Amino acid sequence: MKGKYLITTDRWFTAPDGKTYNTAWGEIKVLEDSILGVKTNRNSTNWYVQIGGNDREIIVAGCQIHYAVKCENEPNTDDVEDWNSDGGSYYLYTRPTKIYIAQ
């Protein structure tokens, strides 16, 4: 895998900016299992992906990657209009993006 990807994780994570996300975008690099100084004994957690750089990078365990979409252009991170229901009524609201830009 080379290039920029939009990576969706199974769980929410806290990024260097202190906010929580479940998706990250940036240049990726697949890392060996010993990169964190820990040798794992499970096949699903024996590799990691570094997303981004320049003090904004994050490292995600391979077992936490749900989707990986090649995406060379930075995705739109404007606030998103979403909907929810409450007792049968539907309402619209605006929420922050779930995408962390790791570049």
Biopython code that builds the backbone (N, CA, C, O; Angstrom):
import numpy as np
from Bio.PDB.StructureBuilder import StructureBuilder

atoms = [
    (1, "MET", "N", (0.853, -1.177, 0.000)),
    (1, "MET", "CA", (0.000, 0.000, 0.000)),
    (1, "MET", "C", (0.897, 1.238, 0.000)),
    (1, "MET", "O", (1.769, 1.391, 0.855)),
    (2, "LYS", "N", (0.668, 2.100, -0.957)),
    (2, "LYS", "CA", (1.393, 3.362, -1.022)),
    (2, "LYS", "C", (0.420, 4.458, -1.390)),
    (2, "LYS", "O", (-0.567, 4.218, -2.086)),
    (3, "GLY", "N", (0.696, 5.647, -0.927)),
    (3, "GLY", "CA", (-0.145, 6.775, -1.242)),
    (3, "GLY", "C", (-0.942, 7.240, -0.046)),
    (3, "GLY", "O", (-0.639, 6.895, 1.096)),
    (4, "LYS", "N", (-1.956, 8.020, -0.320)),
    (4, "LYS", "CA", (-2.815, 8.558, 0.732)),
    (4, "LYS", "C", (-4.094, 7.733, 0.802)),
    (4, "LYS", "O", (-4.698, 7.396, -0.216)),
    (5, "TYR", "N", (-4.483, 7.423, 2.022)),
    (5, "TYR", "CA", (-5.658, 6.597, 2.257)),
    (5, "TYR", "C", (-6.550, 7.228, 3.308)),
    (5, "TYR", "O", (-6.100, 7.988, 4.166)),
    (6, "LEU", "N", (-7.813, 6.895, 3.217)),
    (6, "LEU", "CA", (-8.808, 7.203, 4.233)),
    (6, "LEU", "C", (-9.019, 5.895, 4.985)),
    (6, "LEU", "O", (-9.563, 4.939, 4.431)),
    (7, "ILE", "N", (-8.588, 5.849, 6.252)),
    (7, "ILE", "CA", (-8.625, 4.635, 7.058)),
    (7, "ILE", "C", (-9.714, 4.775, 8.117)),
    (7, "ILE", "O", (-9.668, 5.696, 8.933)),
    (8, "THR", "N", (-10.685, 3.877, 8.111)),
    (8, "THR", "CA", (-11.732, 3.851, 9.133)),
    (8, "THR", "C", (-11.392, 2.758, 10.130)),
    (8, "THR", "O", (-11.110, 1.622, 9.750)),
    (9, "THR", "N", (-11.422, 3.108, 11.409)),
    (9, "THR", "CA", (-11.056, 2.167, 12.453)),
    (9, "THR", "C", (-12.302, 1.560, 13.108)),
    (9, "THR", "O", (-13.397, 2.117, 13.032)),
    (10, "ASP", "N", (-12.107, 0.411, 13.748)),
    (10, "ASP", "CA", (-13.212, -0.252, 14.445)),
    (10, "ASP", "C", (-13.646, 0.530, 15.681)),
    (10, "ASP", "O", (-14.820, 0.509, 16.052)),
    (11, "ARG", "N", (-12.725, 1.200, 16.302)),
    (11, "ARG", "CA", (-13.001, 1.947, 17.535)),
    (11, "ARG", "C", (-12.608, 3.407, 17.369)),
    (11, "ARG", "O", (-11.793, 3.751, 16.513)),
    (12, "TRP", "N", (-13.191, 4.252, 18.192)),
    (12, "TRP", "CA", (-12.826, 5.666, 18.228)),
    (12, "TRP", "C", (-11.429, 5.795, 18.822)),
    (12, "TRP", "O", (-11.036, 4.991, 19.667)),
    (13, "PHE", "N", (-10.683, 6.795, 18.388)),
    (13, "PHE", "CA", (-9.358, 7.061, 18.942)),
    (13, "PHE", "C", (-9.228, 8.550, 19.233)),
    (13, "PHE", "O", (-9.929, 9.375, 18.647)),
    (14, "THR", "N", (-8.328, 8.877, 20.137)),
    (14, "THR", "CA", (-8.035, 10.267, 20.454)),
    (14, "THR", "C", (-6.789, 10.656, 19.675)),
    (14, "THR", "O", (-5.743, 10.020, 19.800)),
    (15, "ALA", "N", (-6.906, 11.698, 18.875)),
    (15, "ALA", "CA", (-5.811, 12.159, 18.026)),
    (15, "ALA", "C", (-4.943, 13.167, 18.781)),
    (15, "ALA", "O", (-5.303, 13.596, 19.877)),
    (16, "PRO", "N", (-3.802, 13.547, 18.198)),
    (16, "PRO", "CA", (-2.924, 14.514, 18.854)),
    (16, "PRO", "C", (-3.587, 15.858, 19.176)),
    (16, "PRO", "O", (-3.108, 16.586, 20.045)),
    (17, "ASP", "N", (-4.672, 16.190, 18.492)),
    (17, "ASP", "CA", (-5.366, 17.449, 18.793)),
    (17, "ASP", "C", (-6.310, 17.330, 19.987)),
    (17, "ASP", "O", (-6.953, 18.310, 20.363)),
    (18, "GLY", "N", (-6.401, 16.132, 20.593)),
    (18, "GLY", "CA", (-7.240, 15.922, 21.769)),
    (18, "GLY", "C", (-8.685, 15.586, 21.458)),
    (18, "GLY", "O", (-9.466, 15.336, 22.375)),
    (19, "LYS", "N", (-9.063, 15.573, 20.181)),
    (19, "LYS", "CA", (-10.432, 15.247, 19.781)),
    (19, "LYS", "C", (-10.525, 13.771, 19.416)),
    (19, "LYS", "O", (-9.509, 13.131, 19.147)),
    (20, "THR", "N", (-11.751, 13.226, 19.405)),
    (20, "THR", "CA", (-11.937, 11.821, 19.062)),
    (20, "THR", "C", (-12.444, 11.676, 17.626)),
    (20, "THR", "O", (-13.264, 12.460, 17.148)),
    (21, "TYR", "N", (-11.931, 10.654, 16.965)),
    (21, "TYR", "CA", (-12.254, 10.368, 15.569)),
    (21, "TYR", "C", (-12.363, 8.860, 15.392)),
    (21, "TYR", "O", (-11.924, 8.089, 16.245)),
    (22, "ASN", "N", (-12.957, 8.448, 14.266)),
    (22, "ASN", "CA", (-12.919, 7.030, 13.900)),
    (22, "ASN", "C", (-12.387, 6.835, 12.486)),
    (22, "ASN", "O", (-12.437, 5.731, 11.944)),
    (23, "THR", "N", (-11.877, 7.913, 11.889)),
    (23, "THR", "CA", (-11.320, 7.875, 10.544)),
    (23, "THR", "C", (-10.114, 8.800, 10.493)),
    (23, "THR", "O", (-10.110, 9.865, 11.111)),
    (24, "ALA", "N", (-9.086, 8.387, 9.749)),
    (24, "ALA", "CA", (-7.910, 9.230, 9.565)),
    (24, "ALA", "C", (-7.519, 9.231, 8.098)),
    (24, "ALA", "O", (-7.715, 8.245, 7.388)),
    (25, "TRP", "N", (-6.961, 10.359, 7.650)),
    (25, "TRP", "CA", (-6.525, 10.488, 6.266)),
    (25, "TRP", "C", (-5.085, 10.955, 6.232)),
    (25, "TRP", "O", (-4.683, 11.825, 7.004)),
    (26, "GLY", "N", (-4.312, 10.369, 5.329)),
    (26, "GLY", "CA", (-2.944, 10.818, 5.119)),
    (26, "GLY", "C", (-2.124, 9.777, 4.395)),
    (26, "GLY", "O", (-2.608, 8.701, 4.042)),
    (27, "GLU", "N", (-0.864, 10.128, 4.182)),
    (27, "GLU", "CA", (0.100, 9.210, 3.583)),
    (27, "GLU", "C", (0.311, 8.060, 4.557)),
    (27, "GLU", "O", (0.477, 8.286, 5.755)),
    (28, "ILE", "N", (0.307, 6.841, 4.061)),
    (28, "ILE", "CA", (0.441, 5.704, 4.969)),
    (28, "ILE", "C", (1.762, 4.967, 4.768)),
    (28, "ILE", "O", (2.392, 5.025, 3.713)),
    (29, "LYS", "N", (2.143, 4.274, 5.835)),
    (29, "LYS", "CA", (3.339, 3.442, 5.820)),
    (29, "LYS", "C", (3.045, 2.230, 6.687)),
    (29, "LYS", "O", (2.706, 2.377, 7.861)),
    (30, "VAL", "N", (3.172, 1.028, 6.122)),
    (30, "VAL", "CA", (2.949, -0.202, 6.873)),
    (30, "VAL", "C", (4.210, -0.472, 7.687)),
    (30, "VAL", "O", (5.321, -0.424, 7.159)),
    (31, "LEU", "N", (4.027, -0.760, 8.996)),
    (31, "LEU", "CA", (5.149, -0.945, 9.918)),
    (31, "LEU", "C", (5.228, -2.376, 10.411)),
    (31, "LEU", "O", (4.229, -3.094, 10.435)),
    (32, "GLU", "N", (6.421, -2.783, 10.801)),
    (32, "GLU", "CA", (6.618, -4.110, 11.371)),
    (32, "GLU", "C", (6.036, -4.168, 12.774)),
    (32, "GLU", "O", (5.795, -3.134, 13.397)),
    (33, "ASP", "N", (5.814, -5.363, 13.261)),
    (33, "ASP", "CA", (5.188, -5.540, 14.566)),
    (33, "ASP", "C", (6.060, -5.087, 15.726)),
    (33, "ASP", "O", (5.541, -4.865, 16.820)),
    (34, "SER", "N", (7.349, -4.943, 15.530)),
    (34, "SER", "CA", (8.228, -4.547, 16.636)),
    (34, "SER", "C", (8.397, -3.037, 16.730)),
    (34, "SER", "O", (9.186, -2.569, 17.551)),
    (35, "ILE", "N", (7.694, -2.267, 15.929)),
    (35, "ILE", "CA", (7.864, -0.817, 15.880)),
    (35, "ILE", "C", (7.572, -0.160, 17.229)),
    (35, "ILE", "O", (8.196, 0.848, 17.560)),
    (36, "LEU", "N", (6.652, -0.696, 18.005)),
    (36, "LEU", "CA", (6.304, -0.109, 19.297)),
    (36, "LEU", "C", (7.109, -0.720, 20.438)),
    (36, "LEU", "O", (6.890, -0.395, 21.605)),
    (37, "GLY", "N", (8.050, -1.615, 20.093)),
    (37, "GLY", "CA", (8.866, -2.254, 21.113)),
    (37, "GLY", "C", (8.209, -3.447, 21.766)),
    (37, "GLY", "O", (8.693, -3.956, 22.777)),
    (38, "VAL", "N", (7.092, -3.901, 21.184)),
    (38, "VAL", "CA", (6.353, -5.036, 21.727)),
    (38, "VAL", "C", (6.180, -6.065, 20.621)),
    (38, "VAL", "O", (5.744, -5.730, 19.519)),
    (39, "LYS", "N", (6.517, -7.299, 20.908)),
    (39, "LYS", "CA", (6.317, -8.384, 19.939)),
    (39, "LYS", "C", (5.002, -9.077, 20.283)),
    (39, "LYS", "O", (4.870, -9.671, 21.354)),
    (40, "THR", "N", (4.030, -9.000, 19.374)),
    (40, "THR", "CA", (2.731, -9.614, 19.632)),
    (40, "THR", "C", (2.748, -11.082, 19.243)),
    (40, "THR", "O", (3.601, -11.518, 18.470)),
    (41, "ASN", "N", (1.800, -11.845, 19.783)),
    (41, "ASN", "CA", (1.722, -13.268, 19.449)),
    (41, "ASN", "C", (0.428, -13.607, 18.727)),
    (41, "ASN", "O", (0.072, -14.779, 18.609)),
    (42, "ARG", "N", (-0.274, -12.600, 18.247)),
    (42, "ARG", "CA", (-1.511, -12.822, 17.503)),
    (42, "ARG", "C", (-1.319, -12.358, 16.076)),
    (42, "ARG", "O", (-0.722, -11.306, 15.846)),
    (43, "ASN", "N", (-1.812, -13.120, 15.110)),
    (43, "ASN", "CA", (-1.653, -12.760, 13.703)),
    (43, "ASN", "C", (-2.380, -11.478, 13.332)),
    (43, "ASN", "O", (-1.943, -10.757, 12.435)),
    (44, "SER", "N", (-3.477, -11.188, 14.003)),
    (44, "SER", "CA", (-4.265, -10.021, 13.617)),
    (44, "SER", "C", (-3.680, -8.719, 14.146)),
    (44, "SER", "O", (-4.087, -7.647, 13.699)),
    (45, "THR", "N", (-2.739, -8.776, 15.083)),
    (45, "THR", "CA", (-2.165, -7.538, 15.622)),
    (45, "THR", "C", (-0.670, -7.462, 15.404)),
    (45, "THR", "O", (0.027, -6.758, 16.135)),
    (46, "ASN", "N", (-0.165, -8.172, 14.413)),
    (46, "ASN", "CA", (1.277, -8.176, 14.226)),
    (46, "ASN", "C", (1.754, -7.181, 13.171)),
    (46, "ASN", "O", (2.880, -7.291, 12.686)),
    (47, "TRP", "N", (0.924, -6.228, 12.817)),
    (47, "TRP", "CA", (1.335, -5.173, 11.901)),
    (47, "TRP", "C", (0.582, -3.897, 12.237)),
    (47, "TRP", "O", (-0.494, -3.931, 12.833)),
    (48, "TYR", "N", (1.158, -2.783, 11.849)),
    (48, "TYR", "CA", (0.605, -1.465, 12.155)),
    (48, "TYR", "C", (0.688, -0.597, 10.916)),
    (48, "TYR", "O", (1.444, -0.886, 9.989)),
    (49, "VAL", "N", (-0.097, 0.468, 10.909)),
    (49, "VAL", "CA", (-0.040, 1.442, 9.828)),
    (49, "VAL", "C", (0.181, 2.814, 10.452)),
    (49, "VAL", "O", (-0.552, 3.236, 11.346)),
    (50, "GLN", "N", (1.208, 3.498, 9.960)),
    (50, "GLN", "CA", (1.421, 4.897, 10.342)),
    (50, "GLN", "C", (0.672, 5.736, 9.331)),
    (50, "GLN", "O", (0.839, 5.561, 8.124)),
    (51, "ILE", "N", (-0.150, 6.643, 9.815)),
    (51, "ILE", "CA", (-0.913, 7.528, 8.948)),
    (51, "ILE", "C", (-0.426, 8.944, 9.194)),
    (51, "ILE", "O", (-0.474, 9.438, 10.320)),
    (52, "GLY", "N", (0.044, 9.598, 8.133)),
    (52, "GLY", "CA", (0.475, 10.980, 8.225)),
    (52, "GLY", "C", (1.896, 11.143, 8.703)),
    (52, "GLY", "O", (2.676, 10.191, 8.743)),
    (53, "GLY", "N", (2.220, 12.379, 9.068)),
    (53, "GLY", "CA", (3.556, 12.736, 9.511)),
    (53, "GLY", "C", (3.561, 14.136, 10.087)),
    (53, "GLY", "O", (2.513, 14.681, 10.434)),
    (54, "ASN", "N", (4.744, 14.713, 10.186)),
    (54, "ASN", "CA", (4.886, 16.091, 10.661)),
    (54, "ASN", "C", (4.242, 16.327, 12.017)),
    (54, "ASN", "O", (3.501, 17.295, 12.188)),
    (55, "ASP", "N", (4.509, 15.463, 12.976)),
    (55, "ASP", "CA", (3.987, 15.570, 14.347)),
    (55, "ASP", "C", (2.472, 15.424, 14.440)),
    (55, "ASP", "O", (1.895, 15.714, 15.488)),
    (56, "ARG", "N", (1.819, 14.984, 13.375)),
    (56, "ARG", "CA", (0.378, 14.742, 13.401)),
    (56, "ARG", "C", (0.057, 13.275, 13.146)),
    (56, "ARG", "O", (-1.110, 12.888, 13.094)),
    (57, "GLU", "N", (1.110, 12.451, 12.985)),
    (57, "GLU", "CA", (0.880, 11.060, 12.618)),
    (57, "GLU", "C", (0.260, 10.276, 13.763)),
    (57, "GLU", "O", (0.414, 10.600, 14.941)),
    (58, "ILE", "N", (-0.436, 9.245, 13.366)),
    (58, "ILE", "CA", (-0.971, 8.286, 14.324)),
    (58, "ILE", "C", (-0.576, 6.893, 13.842)),
    (58, "ILE", "O", (-0.322, 6.693, 12.654)),
    (59, "ILE", "N", (-0.525, 5.946, 14.750)),
    (59, "ILE", "CA", (-0.225, 4.562, 14.415)),
    (59, "ILE", "C", (-1.422, 3.720, 14.827)),
    (59, "ILE", "O", (-1.871, 3.768, 15.972)),
    (60, "VAL", "N", (-1.930, 2.948, 13.875)),
    (60, "VAL", "CA", (-3.127, 2.125, 14.103)),
    (60, "VAL", "C", (-2.744, 0.663, 13.944)),
    (60, "VAL", "O", (-2.078, 0.296, 12.976)),
    (61, "ALA", "N", (-3.158, -0.169, 14.881)),
    (61, "ALA", "CA", (-2.939, -1.613, 14.769)),
    (61, "ALA", "C", (-3.750, -2.149, 13.594)),
    (61, "ALA", "O", (-4.885, -1.731, 13.367)),
    (62, "GLY", "N", (-3.157, -3.074, 12.854)),
    (62, "GLY", "CA", (-3.826, -3.639, 11.691)),
    (62, "GLY", "C", (-5.186, -4.230, 12.011)),
    (62, "GLY", "O", (-6.099, -4.162, 11.188)),
    (63, "CYS", "N", (-5.336, -4.811, 13.201)),
    (63, "CYS", "CA", (-6.614, -5.424, 13.572)),
    (63, "CYS", "C", (-7.713, -4.390, 13.799)),
    (63, "CYS", "O", (-8.888, -4.754, 13.862)),
    (64, "GLN", "N", (-7.362, -3.120, 13.923)),
    (64, "GLN", "CA", (-8.355, -2.069, 14.141)),
    (64, "GLN", "C", (-8.825, -1.408, 12.847)),
    (64, "GLN", "O", (-9.745, -0.591, 12.870)),
    (65, "ILE", "N", (-8.210, -1.750, 11.732)),
    (65, "ILE", "CA", (-8.594, -1.149, 10.451)),
    (65, "ILE", "C", (-9.818, -1.860, 9.910)),
    (65, "ILE", "O", (-9.801, -3.067, 9.667)),
    (66, "HIS", "N", (-10.890, -1.085, 9.723)),
    (66, "HIS", "CA", (-12.131, -1.642, 9.206)),
    (66, "HIS", "C", (-12.212, -1.442, 7.685)),
    (66, "HIS", "O", (-12.561, -2.365, 6.949)),
    (67, "TYR", "N", (-11.889, -0.235, 7.230)),
    (67, "TYR", "CA", (-11.870, 0.082, 5.805)),
    (67, "TYR", "C", (-10.608, 0.856, 5.483)),
    (67, "TYR", "O", (-10.112, 1.620, 6.312)),
    (68, "ALA", "N", (-10.085, 0.660, 4.276)),
    (68, "ALA", "CA", (-8.961, 1.438, 3.759)),
    (68, "ALA", "C", (-9.306, 1.812, 2.325)),
    (68, "ALA", "O", (-9.416, 0.946, 1.457)),
    (69, "VAL", "N", (-9.473, 3.102, 2.087)),
    (69, "VAL", "CA", (-9.871, 3.586, 0.768)),
    (69, "VAL", "C", (-8.782, 4.510, 0.239)),
    (69, "VAL", "O", (-8.444, 5.505, 0.881)),
    (70, "LYS", "N", (-8.235, 4.186, -0.924)),
    (70, "LYS", "CA", (-7.226, 5.061, -1.524)),
    (70, "LYS", "C", (-7.897, 6.387, -1.844)),
    (70, "LYS", "O", (-8.943, 6.430, -2.492)),
    (71, "CYS", "N", (-7.286, 7.458, -1.384)),
    (71, "CYS", "CA", (-7.906, 8.781, -1.485)),
    (71, "CYS", "C", (-6.795, 9.817, -1.545)),
    (71, "CYS", "O", (-6.353, 10.307, -0.506)),
    (72, "GLU", "N", (-6.339, 10.156, -2.739)),
    (72, "GLU", "CA", (-5.205, 11.074, -2.895)),
    (72, "GLU", "C", (-5.538, 12.507, -2.491)),
    (72, "GLU", "O", (-4.659, 13.245, -2.047)),
    (73, "ASN", "N", (-6.792, 12.904, -2.641)),
    (73, "ASN", "CA", (-7.185, 14.279, -2.301)),
    (73, "ASN", "C", (-7.747, 14.353, -0.892)),
    (73, "ASN", "O", (-8.488, 13.470, -0.460)),
    (74, "GLU", "N", (-7.393, 15.405, -0.183)),
    (74, "GLU", "CA", (-7.872, 15.584, 1.186)),
    (74, "GLU", "C", (-9.400, 15.632, 1.210)),
    (74, "GLU", "O", (-10.009, 16.398, 0.463)),
    (75, "PRO", "N", (-10.022, 14.816, 2.069)),
    (75, "PRO", "CA", (-11.489, 14.804, 2.126)),
    (75, "PRO", "C", (-12.037, 16.065, 2.795)),
    (75, "PRO", "O", (-11.330, 16.767, 3.518)),
    (76, "ASN", "N", (-13.304, 16.325, 2.536)),
    (76, "ASN", "CA", (-13.992, 17.456, 3.136)),
    (76, "ASN", "C", (-14.157, 17.206, 4.631)),
    (76, "ASN", "O", (-14.703, 16.177, 5.029)),
    (77, "THR", "N", (-13.698, 18.123, 5.448)),
    (77, "THR", "CA", (-13.817, 17.972, 6.901)),
    (77, "THR", "C", (-14.687, 19.066, 7.516)),
    (77, "THR", "O", (-14.597, 19.336, 8.714)),
    (78, "ASP", "N", (-15.526, 19.692, 6.698)),
    (78, "ASP", "CA", (-16.471, 20.663, 7.246)),
    (78, "ASP", "C", (-17.424, 19.955, 8.201)),
    (78, "ASP", "O", (-17.589, 18.737, 8.134)),
    (79, "ASP", "N", (-18.049, 20.720, 9.087)),
    (79, "ASP", "CA", (-19.064, 20.128, 9.948)),
    (79, "ASP", "C", (-20.110, 19.439, 9.089)),
    (79, "ASP", "O", (-20.395, 19.877, 7.974)),
    (80, "VAL", "N", (-20.674, 18.371, 9.604)),
    (80, "VAL", "CA", (-21.560, 17.504, 8.847)),
    (80, "VAL", "C", (-22.984, 17.619, 9.373)),
    (80, "VAL", "O", (-23.208, 17.657, 10.583)),
    (81, "GLU", "N", (-23.948, 17.676, 8.452)),
    (81, "GLU", "CA", (-25.349, 17.635, 8.858)),
    (81, "GLU", "C", (-25.727, 16.171, 9.044)),
    (81, "GLU", "O", (-25.485, 15.347, 8.163)),
    (82, "ASP", "N", (-26.316, 15.850, 10.183)),
    (82, "ASP", "CA", (-26.671, 14.479, 10.510)),
    (82, "ASP", "C", (-28.081, 14.483, 11.060)),
    (82, "ASP", "O", (-28.649, 15.551, 11.291)),
    (83, "TRP", "N", (-28.649, 13.326, 11.273)),
    (83, "TRP", "CA", (-29.991, 13.238, 11.837)),
    (83, "TRP", "C", (-30.019, 12.215, 12.959)),
    (83, "TRP", "O", (-29.144, 11.356, 13.065)),
    (84, "ASN", "N", (-31.039, 12.327, 13.789)),
    (84, "ASN", "CA", (-31.248, 11.401, 14.884)),
    (84, "ASN", "C", (-32.742, 11.327, 15.146)),
    (84, "ASN", "O", (-33.504, 12.163, 14.661)),
    (85, "SER", "N", (-33.156, 10.338, 15.904)),
    (85, "SER", "CA", (-34.567, 10.240, 16.253)),
    (85, "SER", "C", (-34.706, 10.206, 17.760)),
    (85, "SER", "O", (-33.825, 9.732, 18.477)),
    (86, "ASP", "N", (-35.828, 10.718, 18.219)),
    (86, "ASP", "CA", (-36.090, 10.757, 19.655)),
    (86, "ASP", "C", (-37.582, 10.504, 19.850)),
    (86, "ASP", "O", (-38.402, 11.402, 19.659)),
    (87, "GLY", "N", (-37.923, 9.291, 20.227)),
    (87, "GLY", "CA", (-39.327, 8.960, 20.461)),
    (87, "GLY", "C", (-40.196, 9.065, 19.224)),
    (87, "GLY", "O", (-41.359, 9.459, 19.318)),
    (88, "GLY", "N", (-39.655, 8.720, 18.068)),
    (88, "GLY", "CA", (-40.435, 8.746, 16.837)),
    (88, "GLY", "C", (-40.307, 10.038, 16.054)),
    (88, "GLY", "O", (-40.734, 10.102, 14.901)),
    (89, "SER", "N", (-39.729, 11.067, 16.651)),
    (89, "SER", "CA", (-39.492, 12.326, 15.939)),
    (89, "SER", "C", (-38.069, 12.339, 15.403)),
    (89, "SER", "O", (-37.149, 11.855, 16.062)),
    (90, "TYR", "N", (-37.890, 12.884, 14.225)),
    (90, "TYR", "CA", (-36.576, 12.989, 13.625)),
    (90, "TYR", "C", (-36.143, 14.441, 13.646)),
    (90, "TYR", "O", (-36.955, 15.344, 13.443)),
    (91, "TYR", "N", (-34.868, 14.660, 13.891)),
    (91, "TYR", "CA", (-34.372, 16.029, 13.862)),
    (91, "TYR", "C", (-32.969, 16.052, 13.262)),
    (91, "TYR", "O", (-32.205, 15.094, 13.372)),
    (92, "LEU", "N", (-32.659, 17.178, 12.626)),
    (92, "LEU", "CA", (-31.347, 17.392, 12.026)),
    (92, "LEU", "C", (-30.470, 18.171, 12.990)),
    (92, "LEU", "O", (-30.961, 19.003, 13.752)),
    (93, "TYR", "N", (-29.194, 17.904, 12.954)),
    (93, "TYR", "CA", (-28.246, 18.676, 13.748)),
    (93, "TYR", "C", (-26.907, 18.689, 13.018)),
    (93, "TYR", "O", (-26.694, 17.919, 12.082)),
    (94, "THR", "N", (-26.024, 19.553, 13.446)),
    (94, "THR", "CA", (-24.694, 19.650, 12.863)),
    (94, "THR", "C", (-23.694, 19.105, 13.866)),
    (94, "THR", "O", (-23.729, 19.452, 15.047)),
    (95, "ARG", "N", (-22.805, 18.250, 13.387)),
    (95, "ARG", "CA", (-21.779, 17.667, 14.249)),
    (95, "ARG", "C", (-20.410, 17.871, 13.600)),
    (95, "ARG", "O", (-20.310, 18.072, 12.390)),
    (96, "PRO", "N", (-19.361, 17.818, 14.418)),
    (96, "PRO", "CA", (-18.012, 17.920, 13.847)),
    (96, "PRO", "C", (-17.686, 16.705, 12.991)),
    (96, "PRO", "O", (-18.316, 15.657, 13.128)),
    (97, "THR", "N", (-16.733, 16.839, 12.137)),
    (97, "THR", "CA", (-16.279, 15.735, 11.293)),
    (97, "THR", "C", (-15.706, 14.601, 12.144)),
    (97, "THR", "O", (-15.257, 14.829, 13.267)),
    (98, "LYS", "N", (-15.726, 13.381, 11.605)),
    (98, "LYS", "CA", (-15.117, 12.217, 12.256)),
    (98, "LYS", "C", (-13.776, 11.882, 11.613)),
    (98, "LYS", "O", (-13.185, 10.849, 11.930)),
    (99, "ILE", "N", (-13.282, 12.742, 10.709)),
    (99, "ILE", "CA", (-12.058, 12.470, 9.959)),
    (99, "ILE", "C", (-10.904, 13.296, 10.525)),
    (99, "ILE", "O", (-10.982, 14.523, 10.586)),
    (100, "TYR", "N", (-9.841, 12.620, 10.935)),
    (100, "TYR", "CA", (-8.628, 13.277, 11.396)),
    (100, "TYR", "C", (-7.678, 13.409, 10.212)),
    (100, "TYR", "O", (-7.377, 12.417, 9.548)),
    (101, "ILE", "N", (-7.206, 14.616, 9.945)),
    (101, "ILE", "CA", (-6.249, 14.854, 8.869)),
    (101, "ILE", "C", (-4.857, 14.761, 9.483)),
    (101, "ILE", "O", (-4.468, 15.602, 10.293)),
    (102, "ALA", "N", (-4.122, 13.747, 9.097)),
    (102, "ALA", "CA", (-2.828, 13.453, 9.720)),
    (102, "ALA", "C", (-1.651, 13.983, 8.914)),
    (102, "ALA", "O", (-0.551, 13.444, 9.032)),
    (103, "GLN", "N", (-1.835, 15.001, 8.114)),
    (103, "GLN", "CA", (-0.745, 15.571, 7.293)),
    (103, "GLN", "C", (-0.257, 16.852, 7.908)),
    (103, "GLN", "O", (0.653, 17.486, 7.373)),
]
sb = StructureBuilder()
sb.init_structure("model")
sb.init_model(0)
sb.init_chain("A")
sb.init_seg("    ")
for serial, (resi, resn, name, xyz) in enumerate(atoms, 1):
    if name == "N":
        sb.init_residue(resn, " ", resi, " ")
    sb.init_atom(name, np.array(xyz, "f"), 0.0, 1.0, " ", f" {name:<3s}", serial, name[0])
structure = sb.get_structure()
